[in-house]
Amino acid sequence: MVSESNPSPPLSDILPPLIFGCATFNTQFVEDPYALDSAGLIHNALSLGVRAFDTSPYYGPSEELLGKALDSPFVRNNFSRKDFFVLTKVGRIASSEFDYSPSWVRQSVQRSLDRLKSEYLDVVYCHDVEFVSPEEVLEAVKELRRIRDETGTIKYVGISGYPVPTLCDLAERVKEETGEPLDIVMSYANFTVQNSTLLSKGVSRLQAAGVDVVPNASPLGMGLLRQCGPPIIGEDWHPSPPGLRAIVHRASNFVDCHDEKLEVVAIRYALETWLREGSVVGSRGDPASGVQGERESNEQNLGGKKLGVSVMGVSSGSELEKTMQVWRSILDGLENGQETAIRAGRWKRDHEWSLNRQKAVQLLTEGIQEMLEGWLDYTWPSPPPDFVNTRAQKSESEPAPWLTPAASPEADVPDDLPAEVKDRIQIPLR
């Protein structure tokens, strides 16, 4: 919001509707984040028009890897800092360790600035707010706003988490007790082919609480909605119960019978539908539609309408390219999409193709949801019933809970991987 204390324009006027999620630079999703070509991914994303990157101290070395990529000669020579957005978080330290105290918030913000090699952070969320008390969240939000107002090293403040009712309760309380609404509230895994809770129970309450932007993250339900199921690196951390996993597997077989893949349908459905349904809490920033030679905005290419904001997660160059092709195909199907496709050098009938693809994806989604009956809008408990915050002072010398560059193997890609293995770790394009 624009106020005396926060003179920045509304976040919804400038935030891009597609955000690169850097949670994949993390041992929960890949065995060794340092073996990823993370710099190459970030550079390719920027070249493809992506202008926002989401990370967190909780995502292992994600901030460090993102900061190194953004501080490279390629980025410095081709982009200014104002050309892209960096979103990070405070408060979550480990799976069962949280600290929302003002002193830790200050320390975490400064550490993020150092790791990300930036003079400011565009957005800082309180991370996974359901794991602490409402009073702790309110205290952390106030401290983030104090930093924003006194130092300018934070531009916008928000919260993130899983349970939609909790996010709504907290957004309402922040507005009621501080007189200022949150700039942004991010939910994950709550607008997918399996779960539409963010739309059915969240958007109207968050909008009424004055929240400006509501990004939808994890359209695959943290990897649940894939042909191969949730990622299991080391231990099985995914909170979905066996019954839901089994029915998702059956739904995947159904999609296979129609010469499609579950993850392809799920990604397109979530991105495309949230673009429309989430537009009331969306944004007008650079849409990454592929028009070359100019800094894009919705005003130029898409009629100035807000678009629902999504966070994509990729861990390979092929996944990035395929996801961007899907994203641009979705944009081609919008009201001004034909003109945008032509200006971007794509086929003049891509608008028509996109609309036909939208119908096919919707039909398959309805079939998937028929199979998921009984599990539709199911949400797992967060935090789990036995959760205890184990926060304790950590020694600076304690080893990091993820691999360091010195301990990381070379990032050589094996040439002899079976085709079916390569297929399981990539997102096919349709």
Protein Blocks (a to p, Z undefined) as FASTA:
>chain_A
ZZfklmcccfklmpcfbdcdfklmcfklpmblmlpcfklmmmmmmmnopabdcddfkloj
lmmmmmmmmmpmklmmmocfklpccdddehiablmbccfbfklmmmmmmmmmmmnopabd
fbdcdehkllpcfklmmmmmmmmmmmmmmnopafbdcdddfblmlmmmmmmmmmmmnopa
cfbdcdehkacfkbcklmmmmmmmmmmnopabdcdehklgnolagfklpadehiafbfbd
fklmmmmmmmmmmmmmnopafklmmmmmmmmmmmmmmmmmgcfbdehnopghiacdfklm
noopacdddddddfbfklmmmmmmmmmmmmmmmmklmmmmmmnopafklmmmmmmmmmmm
mmmmmmmmmmmgojaoiacddddfkbccfbdcddfklccfbdcfklpccfbdcfkbcfkl
mmmmpccdZZ
